[in-house]
Amino acid sequence: MRLDHVSYAASHDQISNVLNRIGSQIGTAFVDGGIHPKFGTRNFTAPLLNGQYIEVVCPLDHPATDATPFGRAVKKKALEGGGWMSWVIATDNIAKIEGNLGRKSVDGQRTKPNGSILRWKQIGVLEILNDSQQPFYVEWLGTDHPSTDGSPYAELKEIHILGEENSGLKLLNKFEKFKLEDLKINFLKPINDITGIKEIVFEIKGNQVRID
């Protein structure tokens, strides 16, 4: 288990500005990731070093947006003004997490503009709807991965989360193989009972960039 990507939600009207702002800060252009037809969302991705990436996602005017947990989570964050929505953990054994949460994972897929199809399973989005300090989990089906789309220059170094460590790492603490590597996850006191990612620190050629 390792950090796979971080997800930033924006409204359809905001997304161009967000892509330009974050892309310029990390020195990497975002690429069109395509539509999540099952979730009623659309995303753009930018690769990071260490096989990770940033996703910027927006809700669509589609019935699936309100009918699925991921669509609702994206729409909720976008309506709140946008921002970091979640951190996402990759696993090669999502069945173990299904057992801990007591439900099955959800199949996801999207077709990239070049026609290739990405497929994965995900679980834990229901939890972030109620407690956004939590991560959710993916298992990729196949060898293609968004971190290979483009040329990465930035490395994700720190995630600052409003919340409590015991709660934010509640499920992760059950797994001994989660690898932080050089990543630091810092939990800060919630502000007005608001939890979730406050900012993320990236490093580019020895210089640190903080993005909220």
Beta strands, then each sheet from edge to edge (+ up, - down):
strand 1: 2-9
strand 2: 31-36
strand 3: 41-47
strand 4: 53-59
strand 5: 83-90
strand 6: 106-111
strand 7: 117-123
strand 8: 136-140
strand 9: 155-162
strand 10: 184-188
strand 11: 196-204
strand 12: 207-211
sheet 1: 2+ 3- 4+ 1+ 5- 8- 7+ 6-
sheet 2: 10+ 9+ 11- 12+
end
